[in-house]
Amino acid sequence: MKGRRIDGQASVGVIGGSGLYDIEGLKSVREVRIRTPFGAPSDAIIVGTLEGTRVAFLSRHGRGHRLNPSEINYRANVYALKSLGVSRVISVSAVGSMKESIRPGDVVVPDQFIDITKQRASTFFEGGIVAHVAFGEPICAALAQALASSGQQLGATLRRGGTYLCMEGPQFSTKGESRLYRQWGVDVIGMTNMPEAKLAREAELCYATMALVTDYDCWHETEEAVSVEAILARLHQNAALAKRILRVVVPSVVESPACLCQQSLNNAIVTAPKNIPTAVRKKLAILTHRVFAPQKGAG
């Protein structure tokens, strides 16, 4: 299916990062392959029911971990989830800690981002249409609180709030970079939540991150330098915890009322409808149908 809205397939989307390639307990499962105007998502989307709630699961790196952070088609991933009727997205991401008090194995639910990526498409609105969405509060507060409450309920060592710095990768930081980022006061560092969070906001999706700490990056003088081997060992432990948290949080969020995240395009599109090329209007219809619906036939 290509560029076609199929609402009602799922209400909650889960984007699984390193180590999380499936969700346990998913019933009535089917695979959905979606082609979008922005290309193919990272993988087929797994749609099923988790604790009575329809969920769409997407492996961010593809099953088998085939895509590095810069190769991920973030626009296609977010567009595909939107086309399935998803209104809330939970991102699960592996991160490094930038503070002594945040230890490997901890869970952080950040509320801010710093984006230092360099080569990723970060907007849907181009080619004849311009939109400026508010992004001062990049995380959905209600969804983040639900994540934090679920993690605490299960006894996870969890921090609510903090800043996630998103770097390009796929290489890890130099010590000089790591020390600089610590001076900025960031809490965790990862490679995948940008531009994912920006695109979710443009798509009017609630978005929050469950950041699973695997290491201390390379700044910590008394810890071994970050390595793939150490991270993989921690990922298996973190993935088990993430799956438990998802089973608790998913049923709780669908009962939450709609929030302002789902109205983020109000007054954000600055291009007059009559000046938007017809092809662009069609391409973005899944994202913009709510704001353009009263103006049917315009342009």
C-alpha positions in Angstrom: 0.0 0.0 0.0 1.3 3.4 -0.9 0.4 6.8 0.5 -3.0 5.5 1.6 -4.5 6.2 5.0 -5.8 3.1 6.8 -6.9 4.5 10.1 -7.9 2.1 12.9 -5.2 -0.5 12.5 -3.4 0.7 15.6 -3.6 3.5 18.2 -0.1 3.2 19.8 3.1 2.9 17.9 6.3 1.5 19.3 9.7 2.1 17.6 12.2 -0.4 18.9 15.8 0.5 19.0 19.0 -1.5 19.5 18.2 -4.8 21.3 14.4 -4.5 21.0 13.3 -6.2 17.8 9.9 -7.5 18.9 7.2 -7.2 21.6 6.3 -10.2 23.8 2.6 -10.8 24.4 1.4 -9.4 21.1 -1.6 -11.3 19.8 -3.5 -11.5 16.5 -0.3 -10.5 14.8 0.0 -9.5 11.2 2.7 -7.9 9.1 2.0 -4.7 7.2 4.4 -3.5 4.5 3.9 0.1 3.6 5.4 2.1 0.8 5.3 5.8 1.5 6.0 8.9 -0.6 9.3 9.1 1.2 10.4 5.6 0.5 10.2 2.4 2.5 10.2 2.2 6.3 13.0 0.3 8.1 11.0 -2.9 8.0 7.5 -4.4 7.8 5.3 -3.1 10.7 4.0 -5.7 13.1 0.4 -4.9 14.1 -1.2 -6.8 16.9 -3.0 -6.5 20.2 -1.1 -6.0 23.5 -3.1 -6.2 26.7 -6.3 -5.3 24.7 -4.7 -2.4 22.8 -3.9 -2.3 19.1 -0.2 -1.7 18.7 2.0 -1.1 15.6 5.6 -2.2 16.2 8.5 -1.1 14.0 12.1 -2.1 14.3 14.0 1.1 13.8 17.2 -0.6 12.5 15.3 -3.4 10.7 15.2 -6.9 11.9 18.7 -8.2 12.0 19.9 -4.7 12.7 20.7 -3.8 9.1 20.5 0.0 9.2 23.0 2.3 10.9 21.5 5.5 12.5 22.2 7.7 9.5 20.6 5.2 7.0 17.3 5.0 8.8 14.4 6.5 6.8 12.9 8.5 9.6 10.3 10.2 7.5 9.0 6.9 6.0 8.9 5.4 9.5 6.8 8.2 11.0 4.6 8.5 7.9 3.9 4.8 7.9 2.8 4.8 11.6 0.6 7.8 11.0 -1.0 6.0 8.0 -2.0 3.2 10.3 -3.9 5.5 12.6 -1.3 5.7 15.3 -1.7 8.8 17.5 1.0 8.0 20.2 4.5 6.8 19.6 6.8 5.3 22.3 10.4 5.3 21.2 12.7 2.7 22.8 16.4 3.7 22.5 19.8 2.6 23.8 21.8 5.5 25.2 25.1 6.2 27.0 25.1 8.0 30.3 26.8 11.4 30.6 26.4 11.6 34.4 27.8 9.6 37.2 24.4 9.4 38.8 22.9 7.7 35.8 24.1 4.1 35.7 24.1 1.4 33.1 20.8 -0.5 33.4 18.9 2.7 34.4 16.0 4.0 32.4 15.7 7.7 31.5 12.5 9.4 30.2 14.0 12.6 28.8 12.1 15.8 28.2 14.6 17.7 26.1 16.8 17.1 23.1 20.0 18.6 21.6 20.4 17.7 17.9 23.9 17.6 16.4 23.1 15.3 13.6 24.4 16.5 10.2 22.9 14.6 7.3 19.3 13.6 8.0 16.1 14.9 6.4 14.3 16.5 9.3 11.0 17.8 7.9 8.1 16.6 5.8 7.4 20.2 4.6 9.4 21.1 1.6 9.1 21.4 -2.2 6.5 24.2 -2.1 5.1 24.1 1.4 6.6 25.5 4.6 5.6 24.7 8.2 7.2 25.8 11.5 5.9 23.6 14.4 6.6 24.6 18.0 9.2 22.4 19.5 10.2 24.0 22.7 8.7 21.1 24.6 9.6 18.2 22.3 8.3 15.4 24.4 4.6 14.7 25.1 4.4 15.3 28.9 1.4 13.0 29.4 3.0 10.1 27.5 6.3 10.6 29.3 4.6 10.5 32.7 2.8 7.3 31.7 6.1 5.8 30.8 7.8 6.9 34.0 4.9 5.7 36.2 4.9 2.3 34.5 8.6 1.9 34.9 8.5 2.9 38.6 5.6 0.5 39.1 7.8 -2.3 38.0 10.7 -1.3 40.2 12.9 0.1 37.5 15.6 2.6 38.4 14.2 5.4 36.4 14.8 9.1 36.0 12.0 11.4 34.7 13.3 14.3 32.8 16.7 15.2 31.3 18.4 16.1 28.1 19.1 13.6 25.3 21.9 14.6 23.0 21.5 13.0 19.5 24.8 12.6 17.6 25.3 11.4 14.0 27.3 8.3 14.6 27.7 5.5 13.8 31.1 6.0 15.5 31.0 6.6 19.2 32.3 9.9 20.7 35.9 10.9 21.1 36.9 11.7 24.7 37.1 15.4 23.7 33.5 15.4 22.4 32.2 13.4 25.4 33.8 15.9 27.8 32.4 18.8 25.9 28.9 17.3 26.0 29.2 16.9 29.7 29.9 20.6 30.0 26.7 21.2 28.2 24.8 19.4 31.0 23.3 16.7 28.9 22.1 13.5 30.6 22.3 10.8 28.0 23.7 10.5 24.5 22.2 8.5 21.6 22.1 8.4 17.8 18.4 7.9 16.8 15.9 10.2 18.4 16.5 13.0 15.9 14.9 13.8 13.6 12.4 11.1 14.7 10.9 13.4 17.4 10.8 16.4 15.1 8.9 14.4 12.5 6.5 13.0 15.0 5.6 16.5 16.0 5.0 17.5 12.4 2.8 14.4 12.0 0.8 15.5 15.1 1.8 12.4 17.1 2.4 12.3 20.8 6.0 11.1 21.3 8.1 10.0 24.3 11.3 8.1 24.7 12.2 5.2 27.0 16.0 5.6 27.0 17.8 2.5 28.2 21.3 3.2 29.5 24.0 0.8 28.3 27.3 2.5 29.2 29.1 5.7 30.4 30.1 6.8 26.9 33.9 7.3 27.0 34.3 10.2 29.5 34.3 8.0 32.6 37.9 7.5 33.7 37.3 4.4 35.9 35.1 2.5 33.5 36.2 0.6 30.4 35.8 2.5 27.1 32.5 1.9 25.5 32.5 -1.2 23.3 30.0 -3.1 21.2 30.5 -6.3 23.3 29.7 -4.5 26.5 26.7 -2.8 25.0 25.3 -6.0 23.5 25.4 -7.7 26.9 23.6 -4.8 28.5 21.1 -4.6 25.7 19.7 -8.1 26.4 19.0 -7.1 30.0 17.5 -3.7 29.0 15.3 -5.3 26.3 13.6 -7.6 28.8 12.9 -4.6 31.1 11.5 -2.6 28.2 9.1 -5.3 27.2 7.7 -5.5 30.7 7.3 -1.7 30.8 5.5 -1.7 27.4 3.0 -4.3 28.6 2.0 -1.9 31.5 2.2 1.4 29.7 0.4 0.6 26.4 -3.1 0.0 27.9 -2.8 3.1 30.0 -2.1 5.6 27.3 -5.0 4.9 25.1 -7.3 6.1 27.8 -5.6 9.5 28.0 -7.4 12.5 26.4 -6.0 14.0 23.2 -3.4 16.6 23.9 -1.9 19.6 22.1 0.7 17.4 20.3 -2.1 16.3 18.1 -2.9 19.9 17.1 0.7 20.9 16.4 0.0 22.0 12.8 -2.5 24.6 13.9 -1.2 27.9 12.5 2.1 26.2 11.6 1.8 25.9 7.9 2.7 29.4 6.5 2.2 28.7 2.8 -1.2 29.8 1.5 -3.2 26.7 0.4 -3.6 28.1 -3.1 0.2 28.2 -3.5 0.9 24.7 -2.5 1.5 22.4 -5.5 -1.2 19.8 -6.0 1.3 17.0 -6.0 2.6 18.2 -2.6 -0.9 18.5 -1.2 -1.5 14.9 -2.2 1.9 13.7 -0.9 1.2 15.1 2.5 -2.5 14.5 2.7 -2.2 11.9 5.5 -0.4 14.5 7.6 -2.4 17.5 6.8 -5.9 16.3 6.2 -7.1 17.6 9.6 -5.9 21.2 9.0 -7.0 21.3 5.3 -10.3 19.5 5.7 -12.4 22.7 6.0 -10.8 24.0 2.8 -11.6 21.1 0.6 -11.1 22.0 -3.0 -8.6 24.8 -2.3 -5.3 24.8 -4.2 
